[in-house]
């Protein structure tokens, strides 16, 4: 197992979006461990998804990992740790065309309301 650099974004129905990770300061996750990924605020600090986005509707979630890593799972949890949504990712194919060249997971067409206490967690593997 290796550690994985992760970056991504969440797009909301109102057209706004939040960075999951800053490309210049990619967070490192330990492969094989489900960990919360926060969003970057305008000031550069990190907070849970719901803090500045409560009440918005999630329309899209996209994540890019370091080359060779795979999104095992990406899950949204509510305040009581119940799974709201779960997705299985894949490995980005840098030789491919389109979104599969850029993202390890790219989920569109969502309408999930961000509620108090909601967190996004990712589990990666190599």
Beta strands, then each sheet from edge to edge (+ up, - down):
strand 1: 3-12
strand 2: 17-21
strand 3: 27-30
strand 4: 35-37
strand 5: 39-40
strand 6: 46-47
strand 7: 57-65
strand 8: 70-77
strand 9: 83-87
strand 10: 105-107
strand 11: 112-113
strand 12: 119-125
sheet 1: 2+ 1- 3+
sheet 2: 2+ 1- 7+ 10-
sheet 3: 2+ 1- 7+ 11-
sheet 4: 4+ 12- 8+ 9-
sheet 5: 5+ 6-
end
